[in-house]
Amino acid sequence: MKTSSSKDLVRWFRAAAPYIHIHKNKTFVITFDACLMDSSNFIGFVHDLNLLLSLGIRIVLVYGAQEEIDRIVRHKKITQQYVRHHKVVDKNILSIAQDVFGRVRLELEARLSTSLPNSPMEGSNIRVSSGNFVFAQPLGIIDGVDTLFAGETRKVDEKAIDDRLNNHEIVLLSTSGFSSTGEVFCLTKEDLATKTAISLEANKLIFLGKPMELTDKNNHKVKEVFTNNFQTIIENNELSQESRFTLSSAVYACNSGVGRTHIIDGTQDEALLVELFTHKGLGVLVTKNPTESIRPALPTDNTAILELIKPLQDNNIIVPRSEVDLMKLIPNFIVLEHDQMLVGCAALHCFPDKKMGELACLAVHPVYQNIGAGKTLLSSIEELARKHNLLEIFVLTTQSAHWFLQQGFTPAGLAKLPSAKQDQYNQSRKSKILFKKI
């Protein structure tokens, strides 16, 4: 007999399986400040990186060390000058930054190269590669102030990085870069990570840092930001300069070809895996296009729809249909996709002479149940019915009557059904008949 914990494990693994499939051989750029290394969760982060590598994910780590640099600057009582939101980097601060970057790089390589003793990943060493992959240019003079050794990313050597990734290595980039004249410039981790992700055509850019709480104009929590409503989110939230910079970098990345950007609380031990392998996640997702979409079904969706409705057929909740039967009905179906995965379906069979439509085969993947997927499909079916000039929709159900009643359906008798449907009614199933005006 399965224990509760083993059932939870099986349920989670089945839910994560589609994400494992989608992420395989994809490129992720992950950026964080080196202060994360002081967290008790850092060893868990190393384990998670090893797990991601074992799943075939290509990883670039971009680390900053601004908190450590700022601490030393304050300790040495060096006056830090700003122009707009940029820091002026003089020779003293540059020297401090170079020392910190070198020390952090060595420590990171050491931490990442451990054999993870007493863990399931013991013996699976992470191979780390770092080098002069980043070319920089000076920020120059802003508002009459020379920012000196403050720079921005001019380009990254994507070919060299790609070679290392293909060799199953993690590529480690510090937030410093070299100019064509051999000078060293300090970069921001947001700028470097964003431009690296764009150059590599990365599938994901991940900011590990402080938690970001966003709300909309109705004070509802926002977990997904679309690039076209970014300004509205900024106006509705009082964000620090750092958070604004992170969010604007995330939007810029997505508008420049990066698939998805995630902003995750780096202090939570499980945050990275939960964000990447579950539906809800723990952070803020920035995307150019919605992760969920409704579209008409295609013939190529036939197998996936059959898999969705099979549990309902096996439990005699809906009438069994063969693959051939379903293929004939595909034009009547709509499907719900989440992150390129088909997670729900429904069909509308029209009876135009009666101004009625039948809602049929409403099915949702178990992982996406109880989070609104069924309501989303129902709303889309109602909208489709209105486009067909229908006035009512009906459903025949044996076990889901309560849910449909909650959605505004009311019971009706057999006589109200279109005559063609009355002739098909299976008396042995005793399905309840429910109608809803639209």
C-alpha positions as CSV (number, residue, x, y, z in Angstrom):
1,M,0.0,0.0,0.0
2,K,1.3,3.5,-0.8
3,T,1.9,5.8,2.1
4,S,0.7,9.4,2.0
5,S,4.2,10.6,1.4
6,S,4.8,8.2,-1.5
7,K,1.5,9.2,-3.1
8,D,2.5,12.9,-2.8
9,L,5.9,12.0,-4.4
10,V,4.2,10.2,-7.3
11,R,1.7,13.0,-7.8
12,W,4.5,15.7,-7.8
13,F,6.7,13.7,-10.1
14,R,3.8,13.2,-12.6
15,A,3.0,16.9,-12.4
16,A,6.7,17.8,-12.9
17,A,7.2,15.4,-15.8
18,P,6.0,17.7,-18.6
19,Y,8.3,20.5,-17.3
20,I,11.2,18.1,-17.2
21,H,10.5,17.3,-20.8
22,I,10.1,21.0,-21.8
23,H,13.3,22.1,-20.0
24,K,15.6,19.4,-21.4
25,N,18.5,20.9,-23.5
26,K,17.3,24.4,-22.8
27,T,19.5,27.3,-21.7
28,F,18.9,29.1,-18.4
29,V,20.7,32.2,-17.2
30,I,20.6,32.6,-13.4
31,T,21.8,35.7,-11.7
32,F,22.3,36.5,-8.0
33,D,24.4,38.5,-5.6
34,A,27.2,36.7,-3.8
35,C,25.6,37.4,-0.5
36,L,23.4,34.3,-1.3
37,M,26.5,32.3,-0.5
38,D,26.2,33.3,3.2
39,S,22.7,31.9,3.3
40,S,22.1,28.5,4.9
41,N,20.2,27.7,1.7
42,F,23.2,27.9,-0.6
43,I,24.1,24.3,-0.3
44,G,20.5,23.5,-1.4
45,F,21.0,25.8,-4.3
46,V,24.1,23.9,-5.3
47,H,22.2,20.6,-5.1
48,D,19.4,22.1,-7.3
49,L,21.9,23.2,-9.9
50,N,23.3,19.7,-10.0
51,L,19.8,18.4,-10.4
52,L,19.1,20.8,-13.3
53,L,22.3,19.7,-15.0
54,S,21.4,16.1,-14.6
55,L,18.1,16.9,-16.4
56,G,20.0,18.2,-19.4
57,I,19.6,21.9,-18.7
58,R,22.4,24.3,-19.8
59,I,23.2,26.8,-17.1
60,V,25.0,30.2,-17.0
61,L,25.5,31.8,-13.6
62,V,26.0,35.5,-13.4
63,Y,27.1,36.7,-10.0
64,G,27.3,40.2,-8.6
65,A,28.9,41.2,-5.4
66,Q,27.5,44.7,-4.8
67,E,26.5,44.2,-1.2
68,E,30.1,43.1,-0.3
69,I,31.6,45.9,-2.3
70,D,29.3,48.5,-0.6
71,R,30.2,47.1,2.8
72,I,33.9,47.5,2.2
73,V,33.4,51.0,0.7
74,R,31.5,52.1,3.8
75,H,34.1,50.5,6.1
76,K,36.9,52.4,4.3
77,K,34.8,55.5,4.5
78,I,35.0,56.1,0.8
79,T,32.4,58.5,-0.5
80,Q,30.2,56.8,-3.1
81,Q,29.0,59.2,-5.8
82,Y,25.9,58.6,-7.9
83,V,24.5,60.0,-11.1
84,R,20.9,59.2,-11.7
85,H,20.7,55.5,-10.5
86,H,24.3,54.7,-11.6
87,K,27.3,54.5,-9.3
88,V,30.5,56.3,-10.2
89,V,33.4,53.8,-10.0
90,D,36.7,55.4,-9.4
91,K,40.1,53.6,-9.1
92,N,39.7,52.8,-5.4
93,I,36.3,51.3,-5.8
94,L,37.4,49.4,-9.0
95,S,40.3,47.9,-7.0
96,I,37.9,46.8,-4.2
97,A,35.6,45.3,-6.8
98,Q,38.3,43.3,-8.5
99,D,39.5,41.9,-5.2
100,V,35.9,40.9,-4.3
101,F,35.2,39.4,-7.7
102,G,38.3,37.3,-7.6
103,R,37.7,36.0,-4.1
104,V,34.0,35.3,-4.8
105,R,34.8,33.5,-8.1
106,L,37.3,31.2,-6.3
107,E,34.8,30.5,-3.5
108,L,32.0,29.8,-6.0
109,E,34.1,27.5,-8.0
110,A,35.1,25.6,-4.9
111,R,31.5,25.4,-3.7
112,L,30.2,24.3,-7.0
113,S,33.0,21.7,-7.4
114,T,32.1,19.8,-4.2
115,S,31.0,16.2,-4.6
116,L,27.8,16.8,-2.6
117,P,28.5,14.2,0.1
118,N,25.7,12.6,1.9
119,S,23.2,13.6,-0.8
120,P,21.5,11.7,-3.7
121,M,23.8,13.6,-6.1
122,E,27.0,12.5,-4.4
123,G,29.8,12.0,-6.9
124,S,28.2,14.0,-9.6
125,N,30.7,16.9,-9.6
126,I,29.7,20.1,-11.3
127,R,32.3,21.3,-13.8
128,V,32.7,25.1,-13.9
129,S,34.1,27.3,-16.6
130,S,34.9,31.0,-16.3
131,G,37.0,33.3,-18.5
132,N,37.0,36.5,-20.4
133,F,33.7,35.9,-22.1
134,V,32.4,39.5,-21.5
135,F,33.3,42.6,-23.4
136,A,32.4,46.0,-21.9
137,Q,32.3,49.6,-22.7
138,P,32.2,52.7,-20.4
139,L,28.9,54.3,-19.4
140,G,30.7,57.5,-20.0
141,I,29.6,61.0,-18.9
142,I,26.1,61.3,-17.6
143,D,24.7,64.8,-16.7
144,G,28.2,66.1,-16.8
145,V,29.6,63.5,-14.4
146,D,32.2,61.0,-15.6
147,T,31.2,57.5,-14.3
148,L,34.8,56.4,-14.9
149,F,35.0,52.6,-14.6
150,A,31.3,52.0,-14.5
151,G,30.4,50.2,-17.6
152,E,27.8,48.3,-19.5
153,T,27.9,45.0,-21.5
154,R,28.9,45.6,-25.1
155,K,28.8,41.9,-26.1
156,V,29.3,38.4,-24.8
157,D,31.3,35.7,-26.6
158,E,28.3,33.5,-27.1
159,K,30.2,31.0,-29.2
160,A,32.8,30.3,-26.5
161,I,30.0,30.1,-23.8
162,D,28.0,27.7,-26.0
163,D,31.0,25.5,-26.4
164,R,31.3,25.2,-22.6
165,L,27.6,24.5,-22.2
166,N,27.7,21.8,-24.8
167,N,30.5,20.2,-22.7
168,H,28.0,20.0,-19.8
169,E,29.8,22.7,-17.8
170,I,28.3,25.6,-15.8
171,V,29.5,28.9,-17.2
172,L,30.4,31.4,-14.4
173,L,30.3,35.1,-15.3
174,S,31.3,37.9,-12.9
175,T,30.0,41.4,-13.3
176,S,33.1,42.8,-14.8
177,G,34.2,43.1,-18.4
178,F,37.1,44.1,-20.6
179,S,37.2,46.8,-23.2
180,S,39.0,46.6,-26.5
181,T,41.7,48.8,-25.0
182,G,42.2,46.4,-22.0
183,E,40.5,48.4,-19.4
184,V,38.3,46.7,-16.8
185,F,34.7,48.0,-16.1
186,C,32.2,47.2,-13.4
187,L,28.8,46.0,-14.7
188,T,25.5,45.4,-13.0
189,K,24.4,41.8,-12.7
190,E,21.0,42.8,-14.3
191,D,22.6,44.3,-17.4
192,L,25.1,41.4,-17.9
193,A,22.6,38.6,-17.2
194,T,20.0,40.2,-19.5
195,K,22.3,40.7,-22.4
196,T,23.8,37.2,-21.9
197,A,20.4,35.7,-22.0
198,I,19.5,37.6,-25.2
199,S,22.8,36.7,-26.9
200,L,22.4,33.0,-26.1
201,E,18.7,33.1,-27.0
202,A,18.1,31.6,-23.6
203,N,14.8,30.0,-22.7
204,K,14.8,31.5,-19.2
205,L,16.4,34.3,-17.3
206,I,16.1,33.9,-13.6
207,F,16.7,36.6,-11.0
208,L,17.4,35.2,-7.6
209,G,17.2,37.9,-5.0
210,K,14.8,39.7,-2.7
211,P,11.1,38.7,-2.8
212,M,9.0,41.0,-5.0
213,E,5.3,41.5,-4.1
214,L,3.2,43.0,-6.9
215,T,-0.5,43.9,-6.9
216,D,-2.9,45.2,-9.6
217,K,-5.1,48.2,-9.3
218,N,-7.7,46.2,-7.4
219,N,-5.0,45.2,-4.9
220,H,-5.0,41.6,-6.1
221,K,-1.7,39.8,-6.0
222,V,0.1,39.6,-9.4
223,K,2.1,36.5,-10.2
224,E,2.4,37.0,-13.9
225,V,3.4,40.2,-15.6
226,F,2.9,40.7,-19.4
227,T,5.4,43.0,-21.0
228,N,2.7,45.2,-22.5
229,N,1.2,46.1,-19.1
230,F,4.6,46.6,-17.3
231,Q,4.1,50.3,-16.9
232,T,0.7,49.8,-15.2
233,I,2.3,47.4,-12.7
234,I,5.1,49.9,-12.0
235,E,2.5,52.7,-11.4
236,N,0.4,50.4,-9.1
237,N,3.3,49.4,-6.8
238,E,5.7,51.3,-4.7
239,L,9.0,49.5,-5.7
240,S,12.5,50.2,-4.7
241,Q,15.0,51.4,-7.4
242,E,16.5,47.9,-7.3
243,S,13.2,46.2,-7.9
244,R,12.3,48.6,-10.7
245,F,15.6,47.9,-12.4
246,T,15.1,44.1,-12.1
247,L,11.6,44.2,-13.4
248,S,12.5,46.5,-16.3
249,S,15.4,44.2,-17.2
250,A,13.1,41.2,-17.1
251,V,10.7,43.0,-19.5
252,Y,13.5,44.0,-21.8
253,A,14.8,40.4,-22.0
254,C,11.4,39.1,-22.9
255,N,10.8,41.8,-25.6
256,S,14.3,40.8,-27.0
257,G,13.6,37.1,-27.5
258,V,14.1,35.5,-24.1
259,G,11.3,33.0,-23.5
260,R,10.4,33.6,-19.9
261,T,11.9,35.6,-17.0
262,H,11.4,34.7,-13.4
263,I,12.0,36.8,-10.3
264,I,12.4,34.5,-7.3
265,D,13.1,34.9,-3.6
266,G,16.6,33.6,-3.2
267,T,16.2,33.1,0.6
268,Q,13.7,30.2,0.1
269,D,15.4,26.9,-0.2
270,E,12.8,25.3,-2.5
271,A,12.0,28.4,-4.6
272,L,14.0,27.5,-7.7
273,L,12.6,24.0,-8.2
274,V,9.1,25.0,-7.3
275,E,9.2,27.9,-9.7
276,L,10.5,25.7,-12.6
277,F,8.6,22.5,-12.0
278,T,5.1,23.4,-10.7
279,H,2.2,25.2,-12.2
280,K,1.9,27.9,-9.5
281,G,5.5,28.6,-8.7
282,L,6.7,30.9,-6.0
283,G,8.0,33.9,-7.8
284,V,6.9,36.5,-10.4
285,L,6.8,35.4,-14.0
286,V,7.5,38.0,-16.7
287,T,6.4,37.0,-20.2
288,K,5.6,38.5,-23.5
289,N,2.6,36.2,-24.1
290,P,0.3,34.6,-21.6
291,T,1.4,31.2,-20.4
292,E,-2.2,30.0,-20.7
293,S,-4.2,30.2,-23.9
294,I,-7.3,28.8,-25.4
295,R,-7.3,27.8,-29.1
296,P,-9.3,25.6,-31.5
297,A,-8.2,22.0,-31.4
298,L,-6.1,20.6,-34.3
299,P,-6.0,17.1,-35.7
300,T,-2.6,16.7,-34.1
301,D,-4.2,17.2,-30.6
302,N,-6.2,14.0,-31.0
303,T,-3.9,11.8,-28.9
304,A,-3.5,14.4,-26.2
305,I,-7.3,14.9,-25.9
306,L,-7.7,11.2,-25.7
307,E,-5.3,11.0,-22.8
308,L,-7.2,13.8,-21.0
309,I,-10.6,12.2,-21.3
310,K,-9.4,8.6,-20.8
311,P,-9.8,8.7,-16.9
312,L,-13.3,10.0,-17.4
313,Q,-14.1,7.3,-19.9
314,D,-12.6,4.6,-17.6
315,N,-14.8,5.8,-14.8
316,N,-17.9,5.9,-17.0
317,I,-18.2,9.7,-16.4
318,I,-18.4,10.4,-20.1
319,V,-19.4,8.2,-23.1
320,P,-16.3,6.3,-24.5
321,R,-15.1,7.5,-27.9
322,S,-12.5,5.8,-30.1
323,E,-9.7,7.7,-31.7
324,V,-11.5,7.6,-35.1
325,D,-14.7,8.9,-33.5
326,L,-12.8,11.7,-31.8
327,M,-11.0,12.7,-35.0
328,K,-14.4,13.4,-36.6
329,L,-15.3,15.7,-33.7
330,I,-12.0,17.6,-33.5
331,P,-13.5,20.7,-35.2
332,N,-15.9,21.1,-32.3
333,F,-13.1,21.1,-29.7
334,I,-11.2,23.8,-28.0
335,V,-8.1,23.2,-25.9
336,L,-6.4,24.9,-23.0
337,E,-2.6,25.1,-23.1
338,H,-0.2,26.0,-20.3
339,D,3.5,26.5,-21.2
340,Q,3.0,24.6,-24.5
341,M,1.3,21.7,-22.7
342,L,-2.3,20.7,-23.4
343,V,-4.0,20.6,-20.0
344,G,-7.7,20.9,-20.8
345,C,-10.3,20.5,-23.5
346,A,-14.0,20.9,-24.1
347,A,-16.4,20.6,-27.1
348,L,-19.4,22.5,-28.3
349,H,-21.9,20.6,-30.5
350,C,-24.4,23.0,-32.1
351,F,-28.1,22.6,-32.7
352,P,-28.7,25.9,-34.6
353,D,-32.3,25.3,-35.4
354,K,-33.0,25.2,-31.6
355,K,-30.5,28.0,-30.8
356,M,-28.8,25.5,-28.4
357,G,-25.4,24.0,-28.0
358,E,-24.2,21.0,-26.0
359,L,-21.1,21.3,-23.8
360,A,-19.3,18.0,-24.0
361,C,-16.0,16.4,-23.0
362,L,-15.0,19.1,-20.5
363,A,-11.8,17.6,-19.1
364,V,-8.9,19.1,-17.2
365,H,-5.5,17.5,-16.3
366,P,-5.6,16.6,-12.5
367,V,-2.7,19.0,-11.7
368,Y,-4.7,21.9,-13.1
369,Q,-8.0,21.1,-11.4
370,N,-9.3,23.4,-8.6
371,I,-7.4,26.4,-9.9
372,G,-9.9,27.7,-12.4
373,A,-9.1,25.8,-15.6
374,G,-12.6,24.3,-15.8
375,K,-14.1,27.8,-15.5
376,T,-11.8,29.1,-18.2
377,L,-12.9,26.4,-20.6
378,L,-16.5,27.0,-19.8
379,S,-16.3,30.7,-20.4
380,S,-14.6,30.1,-23.7
381,I,-17.4,27.6,-24.7
382,E,-20.0,30.2,-23.8
383,E,-18.2,32.9,-25.9
384,L,-18.0,30.4,-28.8
385,A,-21.7,29.6,-28.4
386,R,-22.6,33.3,-28.6
387,K,-20.6,33.7,-31.8
388,H,-22.8,30.9,-33.2
389,N,-25.9,32.9,-32.2
390,L,-27.0,30.3,-29.7
391,L,-29.1,31.3,-26.7
392,E,-28.5,28.3,-24.4
393,I,-26.0,25.6,-23.7
394,F,-26.8,22.3,-22.0
395,V,-24.7,19.5,-20.5
396,L,-25.5,15.8,-19.7
397,T,-23.6,14.7,-16.6
398,T,-23.6,11.8,-14.2
399,Q,-21.1,13.0,-11.5
400,S,-20.5,16.7,-12.0
401,A,-23.9,18.2,-11.6
402,H,-23.0,20.1,-8.5
403,W,-20.1,21.9,-10.2
404,F,-22.3,22.9,-13.1
405,L,-25.0,24.2,-10.8
406,Q,-22.4,26.4,-9.2
407,Q,-21.6,27.8,-12.6
408,G,-25.2,28.9,-13.2
409,F,-26.8,25.8,-14.9
410,T,-30.3,24.8,-13.9
411,P,-31.9,21.3,-14.1
412,A,-34.3,20.5,-17.0
413,G,-36.2,17.5,-18.3
414,L,-35.5,15.3,-21.3
415,A,-38.2,17.1,-23.3
416,K,-36.2,20.3,-23.5
417,L,-33.4,18.6,-25.4
418,P,-33.3,18.9,-29.2
419,S,-35.1,15.9,-30.7
420,A,-31.9,14.5,-32.2
421,K,-30.3,14.5,-28.7
422,Q,-33.4,13.0,-27.1
423,D,-33.1,10.1,-29.5
424,Q,-29.4,9.6,-28.4
425,Y,-30.2,9.8,-24.7
426,N,-28.9,6.7,-22.8
427,Q,-31.6,5.7,-20.3
428,S,-29.2,3.4,-18.5
429,R,-26.8,6.2,-17.6
430,K,-29.5,8.4,-16.2
431,S,-27.5,11.5,-16.9
432,K,-28.7,14.7,-15.4
433,I,-29.7,17.4,-17.9
434,L,-28.7,20.9,-17.1
435,F,-29.2,24.2,-19.1
436,K,-27.7,27.6,-18.9
437,K,-28.8,30.7,-20.8
438,I,-26.0,32.7,-22.4
